[in-house]
Each structure stands twice: as structure tokens, then as C-alpha cells.
């Protein structure tokens, strides 16, 4: 839960450097997308304390083939266990696959080979390859169908493809009688989505939630009543995506082309959640609103968190123009747009967008005690820090949606228990390092958020923090 008081510190895995292993390796079965990588069983990373993305030196055991390299740099990625189980007598700890470019470099012509792996850096930059290849190699195999062929300037985003894909999946028709809630904004979308989902679940609904990037894997992005979906189901969604890609005959339109990874999670995730019988689904936009795949879905309600200058190349040069794009995720099907209290120019743009669609615009001010959230979002169940604004937006919207759909307020005790169970890693999360030092991790991207994180760090340490490391995205203002 993003609170003013950091979450209790949890131990940070100790990195073990200079790990050297002899492995039986096979070239990767799936088509290569570039990059040099070695896939190991996920348990390897826990046992050895090595992080995914660690740099390694790979050497064939014995004499290298004529004209082939005797060693190559690569990086480690978690492998699908099924790819390591082709030899039942081989223990997972001694098995690996290598990406096809690396296999070619080392002279592994389609057959098994013995490799010696030396971990040279527990976390380092990937060997040179395209950005798409780095994203693809850096995630688990189950994530790849979602992340493949991400839009670029040469392959731009195609909302017409997303619209046609939604129609092919029959999402609009199947969503009738369900509640679809969209969440847009420049910051805090995930927090608002999670808290809105929690209130709807406390009201007795089976709630699906699709949010932004996962912490360790894309499986965290698709949840039912707060729990990640089963791994087998996640893999099945990936196979469904691959079947759509494989069904494109020469001369026909590949509907997946130009659909962003976040759009694939939205469309195919919603397809799964509708099949799972969810009464309500809360969907977080990837980037923008009218310019995002979220806009092709018939949203009943829309939540708008804080809007500021970001992605100006795509969304607009000013905050009001960006707000206009954000609210464009709504449609004639949208009855209420809940928006967070913010600057007057942004609020005017949001209200104008709502009027143009015939939707009701409801302003949520976290400082106002008349908010519905004040009845169920108090004390320990509400974040006390900067994230509280987005949580109150989510709780207020969830409460109002229950009322609008005739379900009434959830029992107070159930609501309090549900809200108290919410956690959002990466929001004022305290970690304990191997030397006993306490680290505070936060994903602030605004001045106010950074100030809140610094105050929380000082409160945690009881003094000014000894070290502050800040990473600033280039596309945030």
C-alpha cells in the first residue's frame, strides 16, 4: 500500500558474484528475435542470488568449432520450465537454453552442447541488440507474445487494428451487462485502479483488473479479486495471441501489428476476464486516452488521475491538450467521468471532454470530507502520503459505481479489511540490504511525489538519508 509510512523492510537477496557453472544447453526452440541470452530455470536465480539480466561469459567446454568464437558475452533470463525438461535425466540446475544467435556464434548447430557460464556482473546492460529484442529477451517466455513487435516510428501504433481486433474477439457484445471501468492519467493510474477494484470486490463483485508493467513478470498485470491469474492461464493467453499472429495469411492484415504491448494486455486480458465470469473489469491505459487501445472499448466509467506534461510528442504540447487526449478514452457509452482535483486549465479540458460525450463529470477532491471515500477510506486503510490522492479517487469511484449499479455500499468491516489488504510494490517500499542498510524504493515522477518520498525516507531513517539515487525519465516534465 502506498503510505506516508514506508512498508516494513524485507530482506534484499544477497548477490553472489563469480558464479561458475557447467551446463548442458540446447538452442532455443522458439524463433530468435535478436540478442544473446541464456535461459535458466527460475529457481536458479533464487538459489544463487543472481538477478535476471545478469551479465555472463559463455564458453563451450572443449575446443571451439573451426572459425567459431571461444567465448561470448550474454545475459541471463528466466526460462520456461518446459524448455528445460527435454531430458528427464537432466536436473534443472544443470540445464539451459541459449538464444539462436548465441548458439550460432558458439557453433551449436541445432544439437546439445556443454557450456561453462561465469557470472561477470549481477546486473548489467544487455549485449547490443534492438530495443524490442532487449524487451523480449529480458522477460520470461510467457511474456513474449504480449511484448513482441512493439510499435516504433517505423511501425506506428494502429488503433484501427486494435478496433478490428476487439471486434474479432467480440469484446463489446460480451461486455454487455458487465461493468467496464477505464483509468487514465499521467501518474497514479495503477493505484487508482487497484483501489477501485478493491471497493468493487468488497461490494460482492468478481472483479478483474488489468494494470501497467509488472514488477517481476507480466502475469502480475492481469488479476481477479486482487490475485494474479494462474500461470497456465497466462501461458494460454499468450498462445491465443500467437495463434492470431499465425493466422495472418499472405496479403491479409496482421491485426496485431501496431498494437502496443499494453494494448495486447488490455484486449486479450479482457477477453480472458470476460470468459472467467468477472462482473466488473478495471482497465488501466498504457499511454494517453484517445490515442490508447483503451479507447476502442465501450467503457461505462472513466477515472482520470493527475495530468501533467508527458509524452508531448504523442499526446500534446500542454497539460490541457494532454487532458483532452486522456478524457478521449471515454465514449458515448460512458456515463460518468471521475477526475482528480487539479489545475484549473486541466479541469476545464476534462469537463469539456465530458460534455462533448454527454457524460457526467464528477470532481474528486481528497481534501474534501464530503467525498464518499471519507466513509470507508480512513486511518490505516488509506495511504497517508502522496499516493493517497489516487487511492481516494479509486475508492470514491468504486463506491459511486456500486451505488449507480444498484448494489449499494459494501459492509463497512469487509471494506476496511479489503482496503487494508492492498499493497503496491515500488511505492515507498522499504528493503533491507545484505549489509543491514535500509533502502526506500519509490516511483515518483513529479516534484510533489519526490518531495513526499524524501520526507518518508527521512522519517524512516530518523535523519537525513545518507545516499539518494534518482532516475528521471526523459519524457516527463
C-alpha positions in Angstrom: 0.0 0.0 0.0 1.5 3.4 -0.9 1.5 5.1 2.5 3.3 8.0 4.2 5.0 5.5 6.5 7.0 3.0 4.4 6.1 -0.6 4.4 8.1 -2.9 6.7 11.6 -3.7 5.4 12.0 -7.0 3.7 15.4 -8.7 3.1 17.1 -8.0 -0.2 18.7 -11.1 -1.8 22.4 -11.1 -1.5 24.1 -11.2 -4.9 26.6 -14.0 -5.3 29.3 -12.9 -7.8 31.8 -15.1 -9.6 29.3 -18.0 -10.0 30.7 -20.6 -12.4 28.5 -23.4 -13.7 28.8 -26.3 -16.3 25.6 -26.7 -18.1 24.0 -28.9 -20.8 22.5 -26.5 -23.3 20.2 -26.6 -26.3 19.4 -23.9 -28.9 16.2 -22.2 -28.1 13.2 -23.8 -29.9 11.2 -20.6 -30.5 12.3 -18.2 -33.3 15.0 -15.8 -32.3 14.3 -12.1 -32.1 17.9 -11.0 -31.6 20.2 -10.6 -28.6 22.5 -13.0 -26.9 20.8 -14.7 -23.9 20.9 -17.8 -21.8 17.7 -19.2 -20.3 17.9 -20.8 -16.9 15.2 -22.3 -14.6 13.6 -19.6 -12.4 14.8 -21.5 -9.3 18.4 -20.8 -10.3 18.0 -17.2 -9.6 16.6 -17.8 -6.1 19.2 -20.4 -5.2 22.3 -18.5 -6.4 21.0 -15.0 -5.6 21.7 -13.9 -9.2 19.3 -11.4 -10.8 17.6 -11.8 -14.2 19.6 -9.6 -16.6 23.0 -10.6 -15.0 25.9 -10.5 -17.5 27.7 -13.7 -18.1 30.6 -15.0 -20.1 29.7 -18.2 -22.1 32.4 -20.7 -23.2 31.9 -24.0 -24.9 33.5 -26.9 -23.0 36.4 -28.3 -25.1 37.8 -27.0 -28.3 35.6 -24.5 -30.2 34.5 -25.4 -33.7 36.5 -24.1 -36.7 36.0 -20.4 -37.1 33.7 -20.1 -34.1 34.2 -17.9 -31.0 35.7 -19.4 -27.9 33.6 -17.2 -25.7 30.8 -14.7 -25.9 29.0 -12.2 -23.6 25.4 -12.8 -22.9 22.8 -12.2 -20.2 20.6 -14.4 -18.1 16.8 -14.6 -18.4 14.2 -16.9 -16.6 13.3 -19.8 -18.8 10.0 -21.7 -19.2 10.5 -24.9 -17.3 9.1 -26.8 -20.3 12.0 -25.7 -22.4 14.4 -27.3 -19.9 12.6 -30.6 -19.5 13.5 -32.3 -22.7 16.0 -34.6 -21.0 14.2 -36.2 -18.0 17.6 -37.4 -16.6 19.0 -33.8 -16.6 18.5 -31.8 -13.4 17.1 -28.3 -13.9 20.2 -26.9 -12.2 22.4 -28.2 -15.0 20.1 -27.3 -17.9 19.8 -24.2 -20.1 18.8 -23.0 -23.5 20.7 -20.4 -25.5 19.2 -17.9 -28.0 19.8 -18.9 -31.6 22.2 -16.0 -32.4 24.3 -17.1 -29.4 24.1 -20.8 -30.5 25.3 -19.8 -34.0 28.1 -17.8 -32.6 29.3 -20.7 -30.5 28.9 -23.3 -33.2 25.9 -25.2 -31.7 24.3 -26.5 -34.9 20.9 -27.4 -33.5 22.2 -30.0 -31.1 23.1 -30.0 -27.4 26.4 -28.6 -26.2 28.3 -28.3 -22.9 28.8 -24.7 -21.8 30.7 -23.1 -19.0 28.9 -20.0 -17.6 30.7 -17.3 -15.5 28.5 -14.6 -14.0 30.6 -11.4 -14.5 28.1 -8.8 -13.2 25.0 -9.3 -11.2 23.2 -6.7 -13.3 24.4 -5.0 -16.4 23.4 -3.7 -19.7 22.3 -6.2 -22.3 24.7 -7.0 -25.2 23.9 -4.8 -28.3 20.6 -5.6 -29.9 17.4 -3.8 -30.8 15.2 -2.3 -28.1 12.4 -4.7 -29.0 14.8 -7.6 -28.7 16.0 -6.4 -25.3 12.5 -6.2 -24.0 11.7 -9.6 -25.5 14.8 -11.4 -24.1 14.5 -9.7 -20.7 11.2 -11.2 -19.8 10.1 -14.7 -19.3 9.0 -16.8 -22.3 5.3 -16.5 -21.3 5.6 -12.7 -21.6 6.9 -12.7 -25.2 3.6 -12.9 -27.2 2.5 -9.7 -25.4 5.7 -7.8 -26.0 6.7 -8.9 -29.5 6.8 -6.4 -32.3 6.1 -3.3 -30.2 5.2 -0.2 -32.2 8.0 2.0 -33.3 8.3 5.1 -35.6 8.7 2.7 -38.5 5.8 0.5 -37.2 3.4 3.1 -35.6 0.5 2.4 -33.3 -2.6 1.3 -35.2 -5.8 1.9 -33.3 -7.8 0.7 -36.3 -6.1 -2.6 -35.9 -6.9 -2.6 -32.2 -10.6 -1.8 -33.1 -10.7 -4.6 -35.6 -9.1 -7.0 -33.1 -11.6 -6.0 -30.4 -14.4 -6.8 -32.9 -12.8 -10.1 -33.8 -12.7 -11.1 -30.1 -16.3 -9.9 -29.7 -15.5 -7.8 -26.7 -18.2 -5.2 -26.9 -21.0 -7.7 -27.2 -19.7 -10.0 -24.5 -19.2 -7.0 -22.1 -22.9 -6.1 -22.1 -24.2 -6.5 -18.6 -20.7 -6.2 -17.2 -19.1 -3.0 -15.7 -16.1 -1.7 -17.6 -14.0 0.9 -15.8 -11.1 2.7 -17.5 -8.3 4.6 -15.7 -6.2 7.2 -17.4 -3.8 9.9 -16.2 -0.1 10.9 -16.1 0.6 9.3 -12.7 -1.2 7.1 -10.2 -3.3 5.1 -12.6 -2.2 1.8 -11.1 -3.0 2.9 -7.5 -6.5 4.3 -8.5 -7.3 1.1 -10.5 -6.3 -1.2 -7.6 -8.3 0.7 -5.0 -11.4 1.0 -7.3 -11.1 -2.8 -7.8 -10.8 -3.4 -4.1 -14.0 -1.4 -3.4 -16.0 -3.2 -6.1 -14.8 -6.6 -4.8 -15.8 -5.6 -1.3 -19.2 -4.9 -2.7 -19.5 -8.6 -3.7 -18.5 -8.4 -7.4 -16.0 -10.7 -9.1 -13.5 -8.1 -10.3 -10.9 -8.4 -13.0 -8.1 -5.8 -13.1 -5.5 -5.1 -15.8 -2.8 -2.7 -14.8 0.6 -1.4 -16.0 4.0 -3.1 -16.1 4.5 -5.9 -13.6 7.4 -5.9 -11.1 8.8 -9.3 -11.9 6.6 -10.6 -14.7 3.7 -9.6 -16.9 1.4 -12.2 -15.1 1.0 -9.6 -12.4 -0.8 -7.3 -14.8 -4.0 -9.5 -15.0 -5.7 -10.2 -11.7 -9.0 -11.4 -10.4 -10.1 -10.1 -7.0 -6.5 -9.0 -6.4 -4.8 -12.3 -7.2 -2.7 -12.9 -10.3 -4.2 -15.4 -12.7 -2.7 -18.9 -12.8 0.5 -19.4 -14.7 -1.2 -21.9 -17.0 -3.9 -19.4 -17.9 -1.4 -16.7 -18.6 0.5 -19.0 -20.9 -2.8 -19.9 -22.6 -3.5 -16.2 -23.3 0.0 -15.9 -24.9 -0.7 -18.9 -27.1 -4.0 -17.3 -28.2 -2.1 -14.2 -29.2 0.4 -16.3 -31.2 -2.5 -18.0 -33.0 -3.8 -14.6 -34.1 -0.4 -13.7 -35.3 0.0 -17.1 -37.1 -3.5 -16.8 -38.7 -2.5 -13.9 -40.9 -2.2 -15.2 -44.4 -0.1 -13.5 -47.0 -1.9 -10.5 -48.4 -4.1 -10.1 -45.3 -3.9 -7.6 -42.5 -2.0 -8.7 -39.4 -4.2 -7.2 -36.7 -1.5 -7.5 -34.1 0.8 -5.2 -36.0 0.8 -1.7 -34.4 -1.0 -2.9 -31.2 1.2 -1.9 -28.3 2.1 -4.4 -25.5 -0.2 -2.6 -23.1 -3.0 -2.9 -25.8 -2.4 -6.6 -26.1 -2.8 -7.0 -22.3 -6.0 -4.9 -22.4 -7.7 -6.7 -25.3 -6.6 -10.3 -24.7 -6.7 -9.8 -20.9 -10.3 -8.5 -21.1 -11.1 -11.5 -23.4 -9.9 -13.8 -20.6 -11.6 -12.0 -17.7 -15.0 -12.0 -19.5 -14.6 -15.7 -20.1 -13.8 -16.1 -16.4 -17.1 -14.6 -15.5 -16.0 -11.3 -14.0 -18.8 -8.9 -13.2 -16.6 -5.8 -13.5 -13.2 -5.2 -15.1 -11.0 -2.2 -14.3 -8.5 -1.4 -17.1 -5.5 0.9 -16.8 -4.5 2.7 -20.0 -1.0 2.3 -21.3 -0.3 5.8 -22.6 -2.8 8.5 -23.3 -6.5 8.1 -23.8 -7.9 8.7 -27.2 -4.5 7.6 -28.5 -4.5 4.4 -26.4 -6.1 1.0 -27.1 -8.3 1.6 -24.1 -10.4 4.0 -26.3 -11.6 1.1 -28.5 -13.5 -0.4 -25.6 -17.1 0.6 -24.5 -16.2 2.0 -21.1 -19.1 2.5 -18.7 -17.0 4.7 -16.4 -13.6 6.6 -16.6 -11.2 7.7 -13.9 -8.7 10.5 -14.6 -5.8 10.9 -12.2 -3.4 13.8 -12.2 -2.5 15.1 -15.7 0.8 16.9 -16.4 3.2 17.3 -19.4 4.4 13.9 -20.5 4.9 12.2 -23.9 4.4 15.5 -25.5 5.4 14.1 -28.9 2.3 11.9 -28.9 -0.2 13.5 -26.6 0.1 17.3 -26.9 2.4 20.2 -26.0 0.5 21.4 -23.0 -1.2 19.8 -20.0 -4.8 20.8 -21.2 -4.1 19.3 -24.6 -2.9 16.1 -22.9 -6.0 16.1 -20.7 -8.1 16.3 -23.8 -6.4 13.2 -25.1 -6.8 11.4 -21.8 -10.5 12.0 -21.5 -10.9 10.8 -25.1 -10.7 7.2 -23.8 -14.4 7.7 -22.9 -17.2 7.3 -25.5 -20.9 7.7 -25.8 -21.2 4.5 -23.7 -19.5 6.3 -20.7 -21.9 7.7 -18.1 -19.6 9.2 -15.5 -16.1 10.6 -15.7 -14.4 10.8 -12.2 -11.5 13.2 -12.2 -9.0 14.2 -9.5 -8.9 17.8 -8.4 -6.0 19.5 -10.1 -5.1 22.7 -12.1 -7.9 24.8 -13.4 -6.9 24.6 -17.1 -6.7 20.8 -16.9 -10.1 20.6 -15.1 -11.7 22.8 -17.8 -10.4 20.5 -20.5 -11.7 17.4 -18.7 -15.2 18.9 -18.2 -15.3 20.0 -21.8 -14.4 16.5 -22.9 -17.2 15.0 -20.7 -19.8 17.5 -22.1 -18.9 16.6 -25.7 -19.6 12.9 -24.9 -22.7 13.6 -22.9 -21.1 12.1 -19.7 -21.4 13.4 -16.2 -18.1 14.9 -14.8 -17.6 14.3 -11.1 -14.7 16.1 -9.3 -13.0 14.1 -6.5 -11.1 16.3 -4.0 -9.1 14.2 -1.5 -9.1 17.2 0.9 -12.9 17.3 1.0 -14.6 15.3 3.7 -17.8 15.0 1.7 -16.1 12.5 -0.7 -17.8 9.1 -0.5 -14.2 7.8 0.2 -14.2 9.5 3.6 -16.7 6.9 4.8 -14.5 3.9 4.1 -11.0 5.2 3.4 -9.7 6.4 6.7 -6.8 5.6 9.0 -4.8 2.5 8.3 -6.7 1.5 5.2 -5.9 4.8 3.3 -2.4 5.8 2.2 -1.3 8.8 4.2 1.3 10.0 1.7 1.2 11.3 -1.8 -0.4 8.1 -3.2 -3.5 8.8 -1.0 -4.9 11.2 -3.7 -5.1 8.4 -6.3 -6.4 5.9 -3.7 -9.2 8.3 -2.7 -10.1 8.7 -6.4 -10.3 4.9 -6.8 -12.3 4.4 -3.6 -14.7 7.3 -4.4 -15.3 6.0 -7.9 -15.7 2.4 -6.7 -18.2 3.5 -4.1 -20.2 5.6 -6.6 -20.2 2.8 -9.2 -21.7 0.3 -6.7 -24.4 2.9 -5.9 -25.0 3.6 -9.6 -25.4 -0.1 -10.5 -27.9 -0.6 -7.6 -25.6 -2.7 -5.4 -25.3 -0.2 -2.5 -22.4 0.3 -0.1 -20.3 -2.7 0.9 -20.3 -3.7 4.6 -18.0 -1.4 6.5 -16.0 -4.2 8.0 -15.5 -6.0 4.7 -14.5 -2.8 3.0 -11.9 -1.9 5.7 -10.4 -5.4 5.6 -10.2 -5.3 1.8 -8.6 -1.9 1.6 -6.2 -2.8 4.3 -5.0 -5.8 2.2 -3.9 -3.6 -0.7 -0.2 -3.5 -1.5 1.6 -1.7 -4.3 5.3 -2.6 -4.5 7.6 0.2 -5.6 5.6 2.8 -3.8 7.6 3.8 -0.7 8.7 0.1 -0.3 11.4 -0.5 2.3 14.1 -3.1 1.6 16.9 -4.3 3.8 20.2 -4.9 2.0 22.8 -7.6 2.7 24.9 -5.1 4.9 21.9 -4.3 7.0 21.3 -0.9 5.3 17.7 0.1 4.7 16.7 1.1 1.2 13.5 3.0 0.3 12.2 2.5 -3.2 9.6 4.8 -4.8 8.5 5.5 -8.3 7.9 9.2 -8.1 7.9 11.1 -11.4 6.6 14.5 -10.2 8.1 17.2 -7.9 5.4 16.6 -5.3 5.9 12.9 -5.4 9.6 13.2 -5.0 9.2 15.6 -2.0 6.8 13.0 -0.4 9.4 10.3 -0.9 12.2 12.3 0.6 10.1 13.1 3.7 9.2 9.4 4.0 12.9 8.5 3.8 13.8 11.0 6.5 11.1 9.7 8.7 12.2 6.1 8.1 15.9 6.9 8.9 15.2 9.3 11.7 17.7 11.7 9.9 18.7 12.9 6.5 19.3 9.9 4.2 22.9 9.1 3.6 22.5 8.5 -0.1 19.8 9.5 -2.6 19.8 7.9 -6.1 17.3 9.4 -8.6 16.5 8.2 -12.1 14.4 10.6 -14.1 12.5 9.6 -17.2 13.4 11.8 -20.2 9.7 12.2 -21.3 8.4 13.6 -18.0 8.3 17.3 -17.2 
